[in-house]
């Protein structure tokens, strides 16, 4: 069993930056793709971006050029660097590790609020 714990959510002004972390309890995650999702109030959960075990990334069009995903496999941690934040980025952000037959692991979420 792998536990994922997000941290770093906060209240930030539009145009500001924030870095989220997703710490995994097991080193097994370094062999799998990891993902960031978000869910705004009244909306469906949406994929923000993914990072492969080797560090290749993909992003949703809505965050491309503003958000950066990276990982430190030595620390079993994934990060989401968010720059030029917009009000519409307000959401609960979740990390996810779909680890095949081992399971589909999710964190508990961290709240990001962008407001002036």
MARBA-3410 file (N, C-alpha, C, O; in Angstrom, 1 decimal):
116
0.8,-1.2,0.0,0.0,0.0,0.0,0.9,1.2,0.0,1.9,1.3,0.7 ~ 0.5,2.2,-0.8,1.3,3.5,-0.9,0.4,4.6,-0.5,-0.8,4.7,-0.9 ~ 0.9,5.4,0.4,0.2,6.6,0.8,0.8,7.9,0.1,2.0,8.0,0.0 ~ -0.1,8.7,-0.4,0.3,10.0,-1.0,-0.2,11.1,-0.2,-1.4,11.2,0.2 ~ 0.7,12.1,0.1,0.3,13.2,0.9,0.7,14.5,0.2,1.8,14.8,0.0
-0.4,15.3,-0.1,-0.1,16.6,-0.7,0.1,17.6,0.3,-0.5,17.5,1.4 ~ 0.8,18.7,0.0,1.0,19.8,0.8,1.3,21.0,0.0,1.7,20.9,-1.2 ~ 1.2,22.2,0.6,1.6,23.4,-0.1,0.4,24.3,-0.6,0.7,25.4,-1.0 ~ -0.8,23.8,-0.4,-1.9,24.6,-0.8,-2.0,25.9,0.0,-1.7,25.8,1.2 ~ -2.6,26.9,-0.6,-2.6,28.2,0.2,-3.5,29.2,-0.6,-4.0,28.9,-1.7
-3.7,30.3,0.0,-4.4,31.4,-0.6,-3.3,32.3,-1.2,-2.4,32.7,-0.6 ~ -3.5,32.6,-2.5,-2.5,33.4,-3.2,-3.2,34.4,-4.2,-4.3,34.1,-4.6 ~ -2.6,35.5,-4.4,-3.2,36.5,-5.3,-3.0,36.1,-6.7,-2.1,35.4,-7.1 ~ -3.9,36.6,-7.6,-3.7,36.4,-9.0,-2.3,36.9,-9.5,-1.9,37.9,-9.1 ~ -1.7,36.1,-10.3,-0.4,36.4,-10.8,0.7,35.8,-9.9,1.9,35.9,-10.3
0.3,35.3,-8.8,1.3,34.7,-7.8,1.7,33.3,-8.2,1.3,32.7,-9.2 ~ 2.6,32.8,-7.3,3.1,31.4,-7.5,2.9,30.6,-6.3,2.8,31.1,-5.2 ~ 2.9,29.3,-6.5,2.7,28.3,-5.4,3.4,27.0,-5.9,3.4,26.7,-7.0 ~ 4.0,26.3,-4.9,4.5,25.0,-5.2,3.8,24.0,-4.3,3.9,24.1,-3.1 ~ 3.2,23.0,-5.0,2.6,21.8,-4.3,3.6,20.7,-4.3,4.4,20.5,-5.2
3.5,19.9,-3.2,4.3,18.7,-3.1,3.4,17.5,-2.9,2.3,17.6,-2.3 ~ 3.8,16.3,-3.4,3.1,15.1,-3.2,4.2,14.1,-2.7,5.0,13.6,-3.5 ~ 4.2,13.7,-1.5,5.1,12.8,-0.9,4.5,11.4,-0.8,3.4,11.2,-0.3 ~ 5.3,10.5,-1.3,4.8,9.1,-1.3,5.5,8.3,-0.2,6.7,8.5,0.1 ~ 4.8,7.4,0.4,5.3,6.6,1.5,6.2,5.4,1.0,7.0,4.9,1.7
6.1,5.1,-0.3,6.9,4.0,-0.8,7.7,4.4,-2.0,7.3,5.2,-2.9 ~ 8.9,3.8,-2.2,9.7,4.1,-3.3,9.2,3.5,-4.6,9.7,3.8,-5.7 ~ 8.2,2.6,-4.5,7.7,2.0,-5.7,7.2,3.0,-6.7,7.1,2.8,-7.9 ~ 6.8,4.2,-6.2,6.2,5.2,-7.1,7.2,5.7,-8.2,6.8,6.2,-9.2 ~ 8.5,5.6,-7.9,9.4,6.1,-8.8,9.4,5.3,-10.2,10.0,5.8,-11.1
8.8,4.2,-10.2,8.7,3.4,-11.4,7.4,3.6,-12.2,7.3,3.0,-13.3 ~ 6.6,4.5,-11.7,5.3,4.7,-12.4,5.1,6.2,-12.7,5.7,7.1,-12.2 ~ 4.2,6.4,-13.7,3.7,7.7,-14.0,3.0,8.3,-12.8,2.3,7.5,-12.1 ~ 3.1,9.5,-12.6,2.4,10.2,-11.5,1.6,11.4,-12.1,2.1,12.0,-13.1 ~ 0.5,11.7,-11.5,-0.4,12.7,-12.1,-0.8,13.7,-11.1,-0.9,13.4,-9.9
-1.1,14.9,-11.6,-1.8,16.0,-10.8,-3.2,16.2,-11.4,-3.3,16.3,-12.6 ~ -4.2,16.1,-10.5,-5.6,16.5,-10.9,-6.0,17.7,-10.1,-5.4,18.0,-9.1 ~ -7.1,18.3,-10.5,-7.7,19.3,-9.7,-9.3,19.2,-9.8,-9.8,18.8,-10.9 ~ -9.9,19.7,-8.8,-11.4,19.8,-8.8,-11.9,21.1,-8.2,-11.7,21.3,-7.1 ~ -12.5,21.9,-9.1,-13.0,23.1,-8.6,-14.5,22.9,-8.2,-15.1,21.9,-8.5
-15.0,23.8,-7.3,-16.4,23.6,-6.8,-17.4,23.5,-7.9,-17.4,24.3,-8.8 ~ -18.2,22.4,-7.9,-19.2,22.3,-8.8,-18.8,21.7,-10.2,-19.6,21.6,-11.1 ~ -17.5,21.4,-10.3,-17.0,20.9,-11.5,-16.4,19.5,-11.4,-16.1,19.0,-10.2 ~ -16.2,18.8,-12.5,-15.6,17.5,-12.5,-14.1,17.6,-12.2,-13.5,18.6,-12.6 ~ -13.5,16.5,-11.7,-12.1,16.5,-11.5,-11.4,16.5,-12.9,-11.9,15.7,-13.8
-10.4,17.3,-13.1,-9.7,17.3,-14.4,-8.2,17.1,-14.2,-7.6,17.4,-13.2 ~ -7.7,16.5,-15.2,-6.2,16.2,-15.2,-5.4,17.5,-15.5,-5.7,18.2,-16.5 ~ -4.5,17.8,-14.6,-3.6,19.0,-14.8,-2.4,18.6,-15.6,-2.0,19.3,-16.5 ~ -1.8,17.5,-15.3,-0.6,17.1,-16.0,0.0,15.8,-15.4,-0.5,15.3,-14.4 ~ 0.9,15.2,-16.2,1.5,13.9,-15.8,3.0,14.0,-15.9,3.6,14.8,-16.7
3.7,13.1,-15.2,5.1,13.0,-15.4,5.5,11.5,-15.3,5.0,10.7,-14.5 ~ 6.3,11.1,-16.3,6.7,9.7,-16.4,7.8,9.4,-15.4,8.3,10.3,-14.7 ~ 8.1,8.1,-15.3,9.2,7.8,-14.3,10.5,8.4,-14.7,11.4,8.6,-13.9 ~ 10.7,8.7,-16.0,11.9,9.2,-16.5,11.9,10.8,-16.5,12.9,11.4,-16.8 ~ 10.7,11.3,-16.2,10.6,12.8,-16.1,10.0,13.5,-17.3,9.9,14.7,-17.3
9.5,12.8,-18.2,8.7,13.4,-19.3,7.4,13.9,-18.9,6.7,13.2,-18.1 ~ 7.0,15.0,-19.3,5.8,15.7,-18.8,4.8,16.0,-19.9,5.1,16.2,-21.1 ~ 3.5,16.0,-19.5,2.4,16.5,-20.4,1.5,17.3,-19.5,1.3,17.1,-18.3 ~ 0.9,18.4,-20.2,0.1,19.3,-19.4,-1.3,19.6,-20.1,-1.4,19.5,-21.4 ~ -2.3,19.9,-19.3,-3.5,20.4,-19.9,-3.3,21.7,-20.6,-2.4,22.5,-20.1
-4.0,22.0,-21.6,-3.8,23.2,-22.3,-4.0,24.4,-21.4,-3.4,25.5,-21.6 ~ -4.9,24.3,-20.4,-5.3,25.4,-19.6,-4.1,25.8,-18.7,-4.1,26.9,-18.1 ~ -3.1,25.0,-18.5,-2.0,25.3,-17.6,-0.7,25.3,-18.3,0.4,25.6,-17.7 ~ -0.6,24.9,-19.5,0.6,24.8,-20.3,1.3,26.2,-20.3,0.7,27.2,-20.6 ~ 2.6,26.1,-20.0,3.4,27.4,-20.0,3.4,28.1,-18.6,4.2,29.0,-18.4
2.5,27.7,-17.7,2.4,28.3,-16.4,2.7,27.3,-15.3,3.3,27.7,-14.3 ~ 2.4,26.0,-15.5,2.6,25.0,-14.5,3.8,24.1,-14.9,4.0,23.8,-16.1 ~ 4.5,23.6,-14.0,5.6,22.7,-14.2,5.6,21.6,-13.2,5.5,21.8,-12.0 ~ 5.6,20.4,-13.7,5.7,19.2,-12.9,7.1,18.6,-12.9,7.7,18.5,-14.0 ~ 7.6,18.3,-11.7,8.9,17.6,-11.7,8.8,16.7,-10.5,8.0,16.7,-9.6
9.8,15.8,-10.5,9.9,14.8,-9.4,11.3,14.6,-8.9,12.2,14.8,-9.7 ~ 11.4,14.2,-7.7,12.6,13.8,-7.0,12.5,12.4,-6.6,12.0,12.1,-5.5 ~ 13.0,11.5,-7.4,12.8,10.1,-7.1,13.5,9.7,-5.8,13.1,8.7,-5.1 ~ 14.6,10.3,-5.5,15.3,10.0,-4.3,14.5,10.3,-3.0,14.7,9.7,-2.0 ~ 13.6,11.3,-3.2,12.7,11.6,-2.0,11.3,11.1,-2.2,10.4,11.3,-1.4
11.1,10.3,-3.3,9.7,9.8,-3.6,8.7,10.9,-3.6,7.6,10.7,-3.0 ~ 9.0,12.0,-4.2,8.2,13.2,-4.1,8.0,13.8,-5.5,8.9,13.9,-6.3 ~ 6.8,14.2,-5.8,6.4,14.9,-7.0,6.0,16.3,-6.6,5.5,16.6,-5.6 ~ 6.3,17.3,-7.5,6.0,18.7,-7.3,5.2,19.2,-8.4,5.2,18.8,-9.6 ~ 4.4,20.3,-8.1,3.7,21.1,-9.1,4.0,22.5,-8.8,3.5,23.1,-7.8
4.8,23.1,-9.7,5.2,24.5,-9.6,4.1,25.3,-10.4,4.0,25.1,-11.6 ~ 3.4,26.2,-9.7,2.3,26.9,-10.4,2.7,28.4,-10.4,2.9,29.0,-9.4 ~ 2.9,28.9,-11.6,3.2,30.4,-11.8,2.0,31.1,-12.5,1.2,30.4,-13.1 ~ 2.1,32.4,-12.4,1.0,33.2,-13.1,-0.4,32.7,-12.8,-1.2,32.5,-13.7 ~ -0.6,32.4,-11.5,-1.9,31.8,-11.2,-3.1,32.7,-11.5,-3.0,34.0,-11.4
-4.2,32.1,-11.8,-5.4,32.8,-12.2,-6.5,32.4,-11.2,-6.4,31.3,-10.6 ~ -7.5,33.2,-11.2,-8.7,32.9,-10.3,-9.2,31.5,-10.6,-9.7,30.7,-9.8 ~ -9.3,31.2,-11.9,-9.8,29.9,-12.4,-9.0,28.7,-12.0,-9.4,27.6,-12.3 ~ -7.8,28.9,-11.5,-7.0,27.8,-11.0,-7.4,27.4,-9.6,-6.9,26.4,-9.1 ~ -8.3,28.1,-9.0,-8.8,27.7,-7.7,-9.4,26.3,-7.7,-10.4,26.1,-8.5
-9.0,25.5,-6.8,-9.5,24.1,-6.8,-8.8,23.3,-5.7,-7.8,23.8,-5.1 ~ -9.3,22.1,-5.4,-8.5,21.2,-4.6,-7.6,20.4,-5.6,-8.1,19.8,-6.6 ~ -6.4,20.3,-5.3,-5.4,19.6,-6.1,-5.0,18.3,-5.5,-4.8,18.2,-4.3 ~ -5.1,17.2,-6.4,-4.8,15.9,-5.9,-3.6,15.3,-6.7,-3.5,15.6,-7.9 ~ -2.9,14.5,-6.0,-1.9,13.7,-6.8,-2.3,12.3,-6.9,-3.1,11.8,-6.0
-1.9,11.6,-7.9,-2.4,10.3,-8.2,-1.2,9.4,-8.8,-0.4,9.9,-9.5 ~ -1.2,8.2,-8.4,-0.2,7.3,-8.9,-0.9,6.0,-9.3,-1.2,5.1,-8.5 ~ -1.2,5.8,-10.6,-1.8,4.6,-11.1,-0.8,3.5,-11.2,0.0,3.5,-12.2 ~ -0.7,2.6,-10.3,0.4,1.7,-10.2,0.0,0.3,-10.7,0.4,-0.7,-10.0 ~ -0.8,0.2,-11.7,-1.2,-1.1,-12.3,-1.8,-2.0,-11.3,-2.8,-1.6,-10.6
-1.3,-3.2,-11.2,-1.9,-4.2,-10.4,-1.7,-3.9,-8.9,-2.3,-4.5,-8.0 ~ -0.8,-3.0,-8.6,-0.5,-2.7,-7.2,-1.6,-1.8,-6.6,-1.9,-1.7,-5.4 ~ -2.3,-1.1,-7.5,-3.4,-0.2,-7.1,-3.4,1.2,-7.7,-2.4,1.5,-8.4 ~ -4.4,1.9,-7.5,-4.5,3.3,-8.0,-4.6,4.2,-6.8,-5.6,4.3,-6.0 ~ -3.5,4.9,-6.5,-3.3,5.6,-5.3,-3.6,7.1,-5.4,-3.2,7.7,-6.4
-4.3,7.7,-4.4,-4.6,9.1,-4.4,-4.3,9.7,-3.1,-4.3,9.1,-2.0 ~ -3.9,11.0,-3.2,-3.8,11.8,-2.0,-5.1,12.3,-1.5,-6.1,12.1,-2.2 ~ -5.1,13.0,-0.4,-6.3,13.6,0.2,-6.6,14.9,-0.4,-7.8,15.4,-0.1 ~ -5.7,15.5,-1.1,-6.0,16.8,-1.7,-5.5,18.0,-0.9,-5.4,17.9,0.3 ~ -5.2,19.1,-1.6,-4.8,20.3,-0.9,-5.4,21.5,-1.6,-5.5,21.5,-2.9
-5.9,22.4,-0.8,-6.7,23.5,-1.4,-5.8,24.6,-1.9,-5.0,25.1,-1.2 ~ -6.1,25.0,-3.1,-5.4,26.2,-3.7,-6.5,27.2,-4.0,-7.5,26.9,-4.7 ~ -6.4,28.4,-3.4,-7.4,29.5,-3.7,-6.6,30.7,-4.2,-5.7,31.2,-3.6 ~ -7.1,31.1,-5.4,-6.5,32.3,-6.0,-7.5,33.4,-6.0,-8.5,33.3,-6.6 ~ -7.2,34.4,-5.2,-8.1,35.5,-5.0,-7.4,36.8,-4.6,-6.4,36.7,-3.9
-8.0,37.9,-5.0,-7.4,39.2,-4.5,-8.1,39.6,-3.3,-7.8,40.7,-2.7
END
